[in-house]
Amino acid sequence: MPAPRTVLLTGAAGGLGTLMRGLLPAYGYELRLLDMRPIEGEPAAIAADLSDRAALREAVRGVDAIVHLAGISLESTFDKILKANIEGTYNLYEAAREEGVRRVVFASSNHAVGFTPRPAGDEPLIPVDTPRRPDTFYGLSKSFGEDLAQLYWDKHGIETVSVRIGSCFMEPTSVRMLSIWMSPGDGARLFHAALTAPAVGHAVVYGSSANTRLWWDLSSARALGYEPQDDSEQYAEKLVAEHGELDPENPEHARLGGHFCTNPPVWPY
């Protein structure tokens, strides 16, 4: 697939959106930005909520692809998750269908499979087709998004790469994150691969760097042409010294979703 030139980036004011605003243009993309909040320094950005169907349709009109990062990224009430992540993602896909956009990159999450036991020792990496076990209403909404993407591929021919993102920060901040961290540079590499790989249909991939302590199988991401360059191990000594190694007897450490399985952080708005 030729590289799309104009890409709608939803959630452009968020943490991951801010990182990708800075990194994706180097791959030749012209970004159209959307967020429910105004974006400082970006006067042309579209300020709209995912419930505003007319605004979404206008936002997707004429773009070549969509990177969908918008929505609630922590746990919240079901009603709030329903509106932002479930109905909002449906509204975006409907706008894409109506305007003929053929490629979406959907920010799914490791929390769609959060109750999956993490591998220990020589146990095999978690495959991408492991049964979904969401750890929160947030994770449940990402499971829905993956199924919605499959439906819109089968029924309407809209291709999607659903990226089960680990944690994309400048550096990992916990021992758990050493296994699921995705550097911003690798995040941009993965999104670029997802935007340009040919004939993806609906592909589900894990999103992380090539970490020494990796928990999941990156083969489906590599099949898109993703070549991760970074590894969290350079941060391991400091984090382990501060926090200790993970304890398999601790419920917070035993599952892929970490503390989302026991005491999830709550969306503040």
ChimeraX commands (.cxc) that place a marker at each C-alpha (Angstrom):
marker #1 position 0.00,0.00,0.00 radius 0.5
marker #1 position 1.43,3.42,-0.88 radius 0.5
marker #1 position 2.01,5.67,2.08 radius 0.5
marker #1 position -1.10,7.70,2.82 radius 0.5
marker #1 position -0.40,11.41,2.70 radius 0.5
marker #1 position -3.13,12.86,4.91 radius 0.5
marker #1 position -3.89,11.11,8.19 radius 0.5
marker #1 position -6.50,12.05,10.78 radius 0.5
marker #1 position -5.01,11.74,14.26 radius 0.5
marker #1 position -7.73,11.58,16.91 radius 0.5
marker #1 position -6.86,12.18,20.55 radius 0.5
marker #1 position -4.12,14.47,19.33 radius 0.5
marker #1 position -3.88,16.39,22.62 radius 0.5
marker #1 position -3.35,13.26,24.73 radius 0.5
marker #1 position -0.05,11.82,25.86 radius 0.5
marker #1 position 0.38,9.37,22.98 radius 0.5
marker #1 position -1.19,11.78,20.51 radius 0.5
marker #1 position 1.29,14.48,21.49 radius 0.5
marker #1 position 4.20,12.10,20.93 radius 0.5
marker #1 position 2.88,11.02,17.52 radius 0.5
marker #1 position 2.22,14.63,16.47 radius 0.5
marker #1 position 5.92,15.17,16.77 radius 0.5
marker #1 position 7.11,11.91,15.20 radius 0.5
marker #1 position 4.77,10.87,12.39 radius 0.5
marker #1 position 5.37,13.85,10.07 radius 0.5
marker #1 position 8.95,12.64,9.56 radius 0.5
marker #1 position 7.45,9.67,7.68 radius 0.5
marker #1 position 5.84,12.03,5.20 radius 0.5
marker #1 position 2.40,12.35,6.72 radius 0.5
marker #1 position 0.33,15.50,6.76 radius 0.5
marker #1 position -1.63,15.24,9.99 radius 0.5
marker #1 position -5.15,16.50,10.53 radius 0.5
marker #1 position -5.63,16.80,14.29 radius 0.5
marker #1 position -8.77,16.16,16.31 radius 0.5
marker #1 position -9.36,16.30,20.04 radius 0.5
marker #1 position -12.18,17.39,22.30 radius 0.5
marker #1 position -9.80,19.99,23.74 radius 0.5
marker #1 position -8.04,22.79,21.86 radius 0.5
marker #1 position -4.40,21.98,21.14 radius 0.5
marker #1 position -1.91,24.70,22.05 radius 0.5
marker #1 position 0.06,25.84,19.04 radius 0.5
marker #1 position -2.25,24.04,16.60 radius 0.5
marker #1 position -4.91,26.58,15.57 radius 0.5
marker #1 position -6.12,24.40,12.70 radius 0.5
marker #1 position -6.85,21.43,14.96 radius 0.5
marker #1 position -10.48,20.31,15.09 radius 0.5
marker #1 position -12.03,20.56,18.55 radius 0.5
marker #1 position -14.87,18.03,18.62 radius 0.5
marker #1 position -16.25,15.24,20.74 radius 0.5
marker #1 position -16.61,11.71,19.39 radius 0.5
marker #1 position -20.36,12.02,19.88 radius 0.5
marker #1 position -20.53,14.80,17.27 radius 0.5
marker #1 position -21.22,12.79,14.14 radius 0.5
marker #1 position -21.34,15.79,11.83 radius 0.5
marker #1 position -17.95,17.02,13.05 radius 0.5
marker #1 position -16.45,13.55,12.73 radius 0.5
marker #1 position -17.66,13.21,9.18 radius 0.5
marker #1 position -16.16,16.58,8.32 radius 0.5
marker #1 position -12.91,15.58,10.04 radius 0.5
marker #1 position -12.47,12.38,8.04 radius 0.5
marker #1 position -13.49,13.88,4.71 radius 0.5
marker #1 position -10.60,13.68,2.28 radius 0.5
marker #1 position -8.11,11.87,4.53 radius 0.5
marker #1 position -6.30,8.76,3.39 radius 0.5
marker #1 position -6.28,7.01,6.76 radius 0.5
marker #1 position -7.09,7.43,10.45 radius 0.5
marker #1 position -5.00,6.82,13.56 radius 0.5
marker #1 position -7.61,6.56,16.30 radius 0.5
marker #1 position -6.17,7.34,19.73 radius 0.5
marker #1 position -9.10,9.29,21.19 radius 0.5
marker #1 position -11.18,8.14,24.15 radius 0.5
marker #1 position -10.84,7.36,27.83 radius 0.5
marker #1 position -7.50,5.65,28.52 radius 0.5
marker #1 position -8.08,4.56,32.13 radius 0.5
marker #1 position -10.94,2.95,34.02 radius 0.5
marker #1 position -14.18,4.88,34.45 radius 0.5
marker #1 position -17.88,4.28,34.90 radius 0.5
marker #1 position -19.52,2.11,32.30 radius 0.5
marker #1 position -21.67,5.02,31.14 radius 0.5
marker #1 position -18.62,7.20,30.44 radius 0.5
marker #1 position -16.75,4.33,28.75 radius 0.5
marker #1 position -19.84,3.56,26.68 radius 0.5
marker #1 position -20.11,7.10,25.37 radius 0.5
marker #1 position -16.43,7.82,24.72 radius 0.5
marker #1 position -14.92,4.48,23.75 radius 0.5
marker #1 position -17.76,2.35,22.45 radius 0.5
marker #1 position -20.22,4.76,20.88 radius 0.5
marker #1 position -17.38,7.13,19.97 radius 0.5
marker #1 position -15.45,4.46,18.09 radius 0.5
marker #1 position -18.63,3.36,16.31 radius 0.5
marker #1 position -19.27,6.97,15.27 radius 0.5
marker #1 position -15.75,7.23,13.88 radius 0.5
marker #1 position -16.09,4.04,11.84 radius 0.5
marker #1 position -19.41,5.22,10.49 radius 0.5
marker #1 position -17.82,8.50,9.42 radius 0.5
marker #1 position -15.00,6.55,7.76 radius 0.5
marker #1 position -17.51,4.35,5.93 radius 0.5
marker #1 position -19.56,7.31,4.77 radius 0.5
marker #1 position -16.49,9.17,3.49 radius 0.5
marker #1 position -14.75,6.18,1.92 radius 0.5
marker #1 position -11.70,6.00,4.21 radius 0.5
marker #1 position -10.18,2.54,3.76 radius 0.5
marker #1 position -7.54,2.24,6.51 radius 0.5
marker #1 position -7.77,2.74,10.28 radius 0.5
marker #1 position -5.13,2.17,12.95 radius 0.5
marker #1 position -7.01,1.56,16.18 radius 0.5
marker #1 position -5.40,2.05,19.57 radius 0.5
marker #1 position -6.44,-1.12,21.36 radius 0.5
marker #1 position -4.74,-2.05,24.62 radius 0.5
marker #1 position -3.06,-4.82,26.55 radius 0.5
marker #1 position -6.02,-4.43,28.93 radius 0.5
marker #1 position -8.23,-6.24,26.39 radius 0.5
marker #1 position -6.36,-9.35,27.58 radius 0.5
marker #1 position -5.41,-8.01,31.01 radius 0.5
marker #1 position -6.46,-11.02,33.08 radius 0.5
marker #1 position -4.18,-13.29,31.03 radius 0.5
marker #1 position -1.46,-14.71,33.30 radius 0.5
marker #1 position 1.90,-13.21,32.46 radius 0.5
marker #1 position 4.50,-15.71,31.24 radius 0.5
marker #1 position 7.18,-16.71,33.72 radius 0.5
marker #1 position 10.55,-18.32,33.17 radius 0.5
marker #1 position 10.66,-20.28,29.92 radius 0.5
marker #1 position 6.91,-20.14,29.30 radius 0.5
marker #1 position 5.98,-19.14,25.73 radius 0.5
marker #1 position 5.17,-15.57,24.83 radius 0.5
marker #1 position 1.49,-14.60,24.85 radius 0.5
marker #1 position 0.12,-15.07,21.32 radius 0.5
marker #1 position -2.04,-12.45,19.65 radius 0.5
marker #1 position -4.92,-14.93,19.39 radius 0.5
marker #1 position -5.04,-15.57,23.13 radius 0.5
marker #1 position -8.66,-15.37,24.35 radius 0.5
marker #1 position -9.62,-11.87,25.33 radius 0.5
marker #1 position -9.87,-11.34,29.09 radius 0.5
marker #1 position -10.49,-7.63,29.71 radius 0.5
marker #1 position -9.53,-6.37,33.13 radius 0.5
marker #1 position -11.78,-3.28,33.27 radius 0.5
marker #1 position -14.64,-1.57,31.46 radius 0.5
marker #1 position -11.80,0.23,29.66 radius 0.5
marker #1 position -10.34,-3.10,28.51 radius 0.5
marker #1 position -13.82,-4.27,27.57 radius 0.5
marker #1 position -14.22,-1.24,25.32 radius 0.5
marker #1 position -11.00,-2.17,23.53 radius 0.5
marker #1 position -12.31,-5.70,23.00 radius 0.5
marker #1 position -15.40,-4.11,21.47 radius 0.5
marker #1 position -13.24,-1.92,19.25 radius 0.5
marker #1 position -11.39,-4.95,17.90 radius 0.5
marker #1 position -14.68,-6.68,17.10 radius 0.5
marker #1 position -16.05,-3.52,15.52 radius 0.5
marker #1 position -12.95,-3.31,13.33 radius 0.5
marker #1 position -13.48,-6.93,12.25 radius 0.5
marker #1 position -17.13,-6.20,11.38 radius 0.5
marker #1 position -16.26,-3.15,9.31 radius 0.5
marker #1 position -13.65,-5.15,7.41 radius 0.5
marker #1 position -15.98,-8.08,6.73 radius 0.5
marker #1 position -19.03,-5.95,5.93 radius 0.5
marker #1 position -17.61,-2.73,4.49 radius 0.5
marker #1 position -14.02,-3.49,3.44 radius 0.5
marker #1 position -12.41,-1.00,5.82 radius 0.5
marker #1 position -9.01,-2.33,6.85 radius 0.5
marker #1 position -7.81,-1.93,10.42 radius 0.5
marker #1 position -4.69,-2.70,12.39 radius 0.5
marker #1 position -5.70,-2.97,16.06 radius 0.5
marker #1 position -2.60,-2.25,18.14 radius 0.5
marker #1 position -2.71,-3.63,21.69 radius 0.5
marker #1 position -0.49,-0.92,23.11 radius 0.5
marker #1 position 1.55,-1.60,26.22 radius 0.5
marker #1 position 2.88,1.66,27.70 radius 0.5
marker #1 position 4.29,4.34,25.42 radius 0.5
marker #1 position 6.35,6.81,27.42 radius 0.5
marker #1 position 9.79,8.31,27.06 radius 0.5
marker #1 position 11.04,5.61,29.46 radius 0.5
marker #1 position 9.43,2.88,31.58 radius 0.5
marker #1 position 8.42,3.82,35.12 radius 0.5
marker #1 position 7.83,0.40,36.72 radius 0.5
marker #1 position 9.25,-3.12,36.64 radius 0.5
marker #1 position 6.08,-4.38,34.91 radius 0.5
marker #1 position 6.54,-1.77,32.23 radius 0.5
marker #1 position 9.94,-3.23,31.35 radius 0.5
marker #1 position 8.02,-6.03,29.62 radius 0.5
marker #1 position 5.38,-3.99,27.76 radius 0.5
marker #1 position 7.12,-0.65,27.11 radius 0.5
marker #1 position 7.01,0.87,23.64 radius 0.5
marker #1 position 9.42,3.71,23.05 radius 0.5
marker #1 position 7.94,6.71,21.23 radius 0.5
marker #1 position 10.27,6.03,18.31 radius 0.5
marker #1 position 9.09,2.44,18.06 radius 0.5
marker #1 position 5.51,3.63,18.41 radius 0.5
marker #1 position 5.92,5.81,15.33 radius 0.5
marker #1 position 7.61,2.92,13.49 radius 0.5
marker #1 position 4.71,0.62,14.33 radius 0.5
marker #1 position 2.03,3.12,13.34 radius 0.5
marker #1 position 3.86,3.79,10.07 radius 0.5
marker #1 position 4.00,0.06,9.35 radius 0.5
marker #1 position 0.30,-0.27,10.20 radius 0.5
marker #1 position -0.56,2.58,7.84 radius 0.5
marker #1 position 1.44,1.25,4.90 radius 0.5
marker #1 position 1.39,-2.56,5.05 radius 0.5
marker #1 position -0.55,-4.08,2.16 radius 0.5
marker #1 position -3.72,-6.14,2.54 radius 0.5
marker #1 position -4.03,-6.20,6.32 radius 0.5
marker #1 position -7.78,-6.94,6.46 radius 0.5
marker #1 position -8.21,-6.75,10.20 radius 0.5
marker #1 position -4.90,-7.47,11.94 radius 0.5
marker #1 position -4.37,-7.50,15.70 radius 0.5
marker #1 position -0.84,-6.83,16.88 radius 0.5
marker #1 position 0.90,-6.15,20.18 radius 0.5
marker #1 position 2.55,-2.76,20.49 radius 0.5
marker #1 position 5.87,-2.65,22.30 radius 0.5
marker #1 position 9.58,-2.40,21.76 radius 0.5
marker #1 position 11.78,-5.48,21.44 radius 0.5
marker #1 position 12.24,-5.72,25.19 radius 0.5
marker #1 position 14.51,-8.32,26.76 radius 0.5
marker #1 position 11.70,-9.06,29.27 radius 0.5
marker #1 position 8.98,-9.16,26.61 radius 0.5
marker #1 position 5.75,-10.97,27.54 radius 0.5
marker #1 position 4.00,-11.16,24.20 radius 0.5
marker #1 position 4.62,-12.27,20.64 radius 0.5
marker #1 position 5.47,-9.45,18.23 radius 0.5
marker #1 position 5.39,-11.63,15.11 radius 0.5
marker #1 position 2.13,-10.22,13.73 radius 0.5
marker #1 position 3.51,-6.68,14.16 radius 0.5
marker #1 position 6.76,-7.67,12.46 radius 0.5
marker #1 position 4.71,-9.16,9.61 radius 0.5
marker #1 position 3.52,-5.62,8.85 radius 0.5
marker #1 position 7.13,-4.51,8.40 radius 0.5
marker #1 position 7.62,-3.25,11.95 radius 0.5
marker #1 position 11.24,-3.36,13.05 radius 0.5
marker #1 position 11.53,-2.24,16.68 radius 0.5
marker #1 position 14.81,-0.59,17.55 radius 0.5
marker #1 position 14.61,-0.15,21.32 radius 0.5
marker #1 position 14.77,-2.29,24.46 radius 0.5
marker #1 position 13.72,-1.34,27.99 radius 0.5
marker #1 position 16.55,-3.31,29.60 radius 0.5
marker #1 position 18.73,-0.21,29.89 radius 0.5
marker #1 position 16.29,0.98,32.60 radius 0.5
marker #1 position 16.00,-2.35,34.42 radius 0.5
marker #1 position 18.78,-2.03,37.00 radius 0.5
marker #1 position 17.45,1.25,38.36 radius 0.5
marker #1 position 13.79,0.14,38.45 radius 0.5
marker #1 position 14.51,-3.25,40.03 radius 0.5
marker #1 position 16.71,-1.58,42.65 radius 0.5
marker #1 position 13.85,0.78,43.51 radius 0.5
marker #1 position 10.92,-1.66,43.39 radius 0.5
marker #1 position 12.27,-5.22,43.40 radius 0.5
marker #1 position 11.46,-7.96,40.91 radius 0.5
marker #1 position 7.84,-8.90,40.23 radius 0.5
marker #1 position 6.32,-11.33,42.74 radius 0.5
marker #1 position 4.20,-14.07,41.09 radius 0.5
marker #1 position 2.26,-14.45,44.34 radius 0.5
marker #1 position 1.16,-10.82,44.19 radius 0.5
marker #1 position -2.14,-10.58,42.22 radius 0.5
marker #1 position -1.01,-7.22,40.88 radius 0.5
marker #1 position 2.08,-8.84,39.37 radius 0.5
marker #1 position 0.58,-12.12,38.20 radius 0.5
marker #1 position -1.54,-10.86,35.31 radius 0.5
marker #1 position -0.72,-9.05,32.11 radius 0.5
marker #1 position -2.88,-6.07,33.12 radius 0.5
marker #1 position -1.02,-5.45,36.37 radius 0.5
marker #1 position -2.79,-3.18,38.83 radius 0.5
marker #1 position -5.68,-2.68,36.39 radius 0.5
marker #1 position -6.74,-6.16,37.57 radius 0.5
marker #1 position -6.75,-5.18,41.24 radius 0.5
marker #1 position -7.01,-1.41,41.70 radius 0.5
marker #1 position -7.26,0.32,38.32 radius 0.5
marker #1 position -6.46,4.00,37.96 radius 0.5
marker #1 position -9.60,6.03,37.34 radius 0.5
marker #1 position -10.10,8.63,34.61 radius 0.5
marker #1 position -10.20,12.01,36.38 radius 0.5
marker #1 position -12.81,13.71,34.21 radius 0.5
marker link #1:1,2 radius 0.2
marker link #1:2,3 radius 0.2
marker link #1:3,4 radius 0.2
marker link #1:4,5 radius 0.2
marker link #1:5,6 radius 0.2
marker link #1:6,7 radius 0.2
marker link #1:7,8 radius 0.2
marker link #1:8,9 radius 0.2
marker link #1:9,10 radius 0.2
marker link #1:10,11 radius 0.2
marker link #1:11,12 radius 0.2
marker link #1:12,13 radius 0.2
marker link #1:13,14 radius 0.2
marker link #1:14,15 radius 0.2
marker link #1:15,16 radius 0.2
marker link #1:16,17 radius 0.2
marker link #1:17,18 radius 0.2
marker link #1:18,19 radius 0.2
marker link #1:19,20 radius 0.2
marker link #1:20,21 radius 0.2
marker link #1:21,22 radius 0.2
marker link #1:22,23 radius 0.2
marker link #1:23,24 radius 0.2
marker link #1:24,25 radius 0.2
marker link #1:25,26 radius 0.2
marker link #1:26,27 radius 0.2
marker link #1:27,28 radius 0.2
marker link #1:28,29 radius 0.2
marker link #1:29,30 radius 0.2
marker link #1:30,31 radius 0.2
marker link #1:31,32 radius 0.2
marker link #1:32,33 radius 0.2
marker link #1:33,34 radius 0.2
marker link #1:34,35 radius 0.2
marker link #1:35,36 radius 0.2
marker link #1:36,37 radius 0.2
marker link #1:37,38 radius 0.2
marker link #1:38,39 radius 0.2
marker link #1:39,40 radius 0.2
marker link #1:40,41 radius 0.2
marker link #1:41,42 radius 0.2
marker link #1:42,43 radius 0.2
marker link #1:43,44 radius 0.2
marker link #1:44,45 radius 0.2
marker link #1:45,46 radius 0.2
marker link #1:46,47 radius 0.2
marker link #1:47,48 radius 0.2
marker link #1:48,49 radius 0.2
marker link #1:49,50 radius 0.2
marker link #1:50,51 radius 0.2
marker link #1:51,52 radius 0.2
marker link #1:52,53 radius 0.2
marker link #1:53,54 radius 0.2
marker link #1:54,55 radius 0.2
marker link #1:55,56 radius 0.2
marker link #1:56,57 radius 0.2
marker link #1:57,58 radius 0.2
marker link #1:58,59 radius 0.2
marker link #1:59,60 radius 0.2
marker link #1:60,61 radius 0.2
marker link #1:61,62 radius 0.2
marker link #1:62,63 radius 0.2
marker link #1:63,64 radius 0.2
marker link #1:64,65 radius 0.2
marker link #1:65,66 radius 0.2
marker link #1:66,67 radius 0.2
marker link #1:67,68 radius 0.2
marker link #1:68,69 radius 0.2
marker link #1:69,70 radius 0.2
marker link #1:70,71 radius 0.2
marker link #1:71,72 radius 0.2
marker link #1:72,73 radius 0.2
marker link #1:73,74 radius 0.2
marker link #1:74,75 radius 0.2
marker link #1:75,76 radius 0.2
marker link #1:76,77 radius 0.2
marker link #1:77,78 radius 0.2
marker link #1:78,79 radius 0.2
marker link #1:79,80 radius 0.2
marker link #1:80,81 radius 0.2
marker link #1:81,82 radius 0.2
marker link #1:82,83 radius 0.2
marker link #1:83,84 radius 0.2
marker link #1:84,85 radius 0.2
marker link #1:85,86 radius 0.2
marker link #1:86,87 radius 0.2
marker link #1:87,88 radius 0.2
marker link #1:88,89 radius 0.2
marker link #1:89,90 radius 0.2
marker link #1:90,91 radius 0.2
marker link #1:91,92 radius 0.2
marker link #1:92,93 radius 0.2
marker link #1:93,94 radius 0.2
marker link #1:94,95 radius 0.2
marker link #1:95,96 radius 0.2
marker link #1:96,97 radius 0.2
marker link #1:97,98 radius 0.2
marker link #1:98,99 radius 0.2
marker link #1:99,100 radius 0.2
marker link #1:100,101 radius 0.2
marker link #1:101,102 radius 0.2
marker link #1:102,103 radius 0.2
marker link #1:103,104 radius 0.2
marker link #1:104,105 radius 0.2
marker link #1:105,106 radius 0.2
marker link #1:106,107 radius 0.2
marker link #1:107,108 radius 0.2
marker link #1:108,109 radius 0.2
marker link #1:109,110 radius 0.2
marker link #1:110,111 radius 0.2
marker link #1:111,112 radius 0.2
marker link #1:112,113 radius 0.2
marker link #1:113,114 radius 0.2
marker link #1:114,115 radius 0.2
marker link #1:115,116 radius 0.2
marker link #1:116,117 radius 0.2
marker link #1:117,118 radius 0.2
marker link #1:118,119 radius 0.2
marker link #1:119,120 radius 0.2
marker link #1:120,121 radius 0.2
marker link #1:121,122 radius 0.2
marker link #1:122,123 radius 0.2
marker link #1:123,124 radius 0.2
marker link #1:124,125 radius 0.2
marker link #1:125,126 radius 0.2
marker link #1:126,127 radius 0.2
marker link #1:127,128 radius 0.2
marker link #1:128,129 radius 0.2
marker link #1:129,130 radius 0.2
marker link #1:130,131 radius 0.2
marker link #1:131,132 radius 0.2
marker link #1:132,133 radius 0.2
marker link #1:133,134 radius 0.2
marker link #1:134,135 radius 0.2
marker link #1:135,136 radius 0.2
marker link #1:136,137 radius 0.2
marker link #1:137,138 radius 0.2
marker link #1:138,139 radius 0.2
marker link #1:139,140 radius 0.2
marker link #1:140,141 radius 0.2
marker link #1:141,142 radius 0.2
marker link #1:142,143 radius 0.2
marker link #1:143,144 radius 0.2
marker link #1:144,145 radius 0.2
marker link #1:145,146 radius 0.2
marker link #1:146,147 radius 0.2
marker link #1:147,148 radius 0.2
marker link #1:148,149 radius 0.2
marker link #1:149,150 radius 0.2
marker link #1:150,151 radius 0.2
marker link #1:151,152 radius 0.2
marker link #1:152,153 radius 0.2
marker link #1:153,154 radius 0.2
marker link #1:154,155 radius 0.2
marker link #1:155,156 radius 0.2
marker link #1:156,157 radius 0.2
marker link #1:157,158 radius 0.2
marker link #1:158,159 radius 0.2
marker link #1:159,160 radius 0.2
marker link #1:160,161 radius 0.2
marker link #1:161,162 radius 0.2
marker link #1:162,163 radius 0.2
marker link #1:163,164 radius 0.2
marker link #1:164,165 radius 0.2
marker link #1:165,166 radius 0.2
marker link #1:166,167 radius 0.2
marker link #1:167,168 radius 0.2
marker link #1:168,169 radius 0.2
marker link #1:169,170 radius 0.2
marker link #1:170,171 radius 0.2
marker link #1:171,172 radius 0.2
marker link #1:172,173 radius 0.2
marker link #1:173,174 radius 0.2
marker link #1:174,175 radius 0.2
marker link #1:175,176 radius 0.2
marker link #1:176,177 radius 0.2
marker link #1:177,178 radius 0.2
marker link #1:178,179 radius 0.2
marker link #1:179,180 radius 0.2
marker link #1:180,181 radius 0.2
marker link #1:181,182 radius 0.2
marker link #1:182,183 radius 0.2
marker link #1:183,184 radius 0.2
marker link #1:184,185 radius 0.2
marker link #1:185,186 radius 0.2
marker link #1:186,187 radius 0.2
marker link #1:187,188 radius 0.2
marker link #1:188,189 radius 0.2
marker link #1:189,190 radius 0.2
marker link #1:190,191 radius 0.2
marker link #1:191,192 radius 0.2
marker link #1:192,193 radius 0.2
marker link #1:193,194 radius 0.2
marker link #1:194,195 radius 0.2
marker link #1:195,196 radius 0.2
marker link #1:196,197 radius 0.2
marker link #1:197,198 radius 0.2
marker link #1:198,199 radius 0.2
marker link #1:199,200 radius 0.2
marker link #1:200,201 radius 0.2
marker link #1:201,202 radius 0.2
marker link #1:202,203 radius 0.2
marker link #1:203,204 radius 0.2
marker link #1:204,205 radius 0.2
marker link #1:205,206 radius 0.2
marker link #1:206,207 radius 0.2
marker link #1:207,208 radius 0.2
marker link #1:208,209 radius 0.2
marker link #1:209,210 radius 0.2
marker link #1:210,211 radius 0.2
marker link #1:211,212 radius 0.2
marker link #1:212,213 radius 0.2
marker link #1:213,214 radius 0.2
marker link #1:214,215 radius 0.2
marker link #1:215,216 radius 0.2
marker link #1:216,217 radius 0.2
marker link #1:217,218 radius 0.2
marker link #1:218,219 radius 0.2
marker link #1:219,220 radius 0.2
marker link #1:220,221 radius 0.2
marker link #1:221,222 radius 0.2
marker link #1:222,223 radius 0.2
marker link #1:223,224 radius 0.2
marker link #1:224,225 radius 0.2
marker link #1:225,226 radius 0.2
marker link #1:226,227 radius 0.2
marker link #1:227,228 radius 0.2
marker link #1:228,229 radius 0.2
marker link #1:229,230 radius 0.2
marker link #1:230,231 radius 0.2
marker link #1:231,232 radius 0.2
marker link #1:232,233 radius 0.2
marker link #1:233,234 radius 0.2
marker link #1:234,235 radius 0.2
marker link #1:235,236 radius 0.2
marker link #1:236,237 radius 0.2
marker link #1:237,238 radius 0.2
marker link #1:238,239 radius 0.2
marker link #1:239,240 radius 0.2
marker link #1:240,241 radius 0.2
marker link #1:241,242 radius 0.2
marker link #1:242,243 radius 0.2
marker link #1:243,244 radius 0.2
marker link #1:244,245 radius 0.2
marker link #1:245,246 radius 0.2
marker link #1:246,247 radius 0.2
marker link #1:247,248 radius 0.2
marker link #1:248,249 radius 0.2
marker link #1:249,250 radius 0.2
marker link #1:250,251 radius 0.2
marker link #1:251,252 radius 0.2
marker link #1:252,253 radius 0.2
marker link #1:253,254 radius 0.2
marker link #1:254,255 radius 0.2
marker link #1:255,256 radius 0.2
marker link #1:256,257 radius 0.2
marker link #1:257,258 radius 0.2
marker link #1:258,259 radius 0.2
marker link #1:259,260 radius 0.2
marker link #1:260,261 radius 0.2
marker link #1:261,262 radius 0.2
marker link #1:262,263 radius 0.2
marker link #1:263,264 radius 0.2
marker link #1:264,265 radius 0.2
marker link #1:265,266 radius 0.2
marker link #1:266,267 radius 0.2
marker link #1:267,268 radius 0.2
marker link #1:268,269 radius 0.2
view
